[in-house]
Structure formats: C-alpha cells, structure tokens
Amino acid sequence: MTKTDLVEVVAGKGKISKAAALEAVDALTDVIAGAMKKGDKVTLVGFGTFVVAKRAARNGVNPQTRQKIKIKASKAPRFKAGKALKDAVNK
C-alpha cells in the first residue's frame, strides 16, 4: 500500500475529501517523526510503538577493498507492533 492508497482509504472510511485525508496522514507522520527526532517514543495503544534505537559505533569492512573502516554511532527508527495488530495479522 502506498501513501496515495492510504489517503484514499482514509478518505473513504472517514467520509472526508482526499485533500483532508492527505492533510491528516501528513500531520500524523509529521507528529510521529517530530516526537522521535526529540527522542520520545510514540505509543498507539493496540497498534504499536515507535521508538528511536541507538546503534553503537563499530568496526566494519568495505566489501570492495577489504579495508577496515569505523562506522559512527547512529540512531535508527524502530517499530514494535502491539498485540491487537499482531492478532489482526495472524487471523
């Protein structure tokens, strides 16, 4: 499902225009991204939790040159599915 598909479904289920549904979808993703950027976790009960995971610095190898490189520490977004979502997927 693409963002366009999601907007169409939200517009249909919410009985709103596609423009309003697009604003709602964009607002939701902006709020989640903004909270995660600040380091907060976002929990949607039953659906899941969005968190920021910290990855430690580590050594790696360039596969083309076999040269050892240092990989900097970084942060990565993670999603942990909630029970209701897991149950819905497994039915």
Summary of the structure (lengths in Angstrom):
residues: 91
radius of gyration: 18.6
end to end distance: 19.5
largest distance: 57.2
contacts: 195
relative contact order: 0.12
helix: 43%
strand: 30%
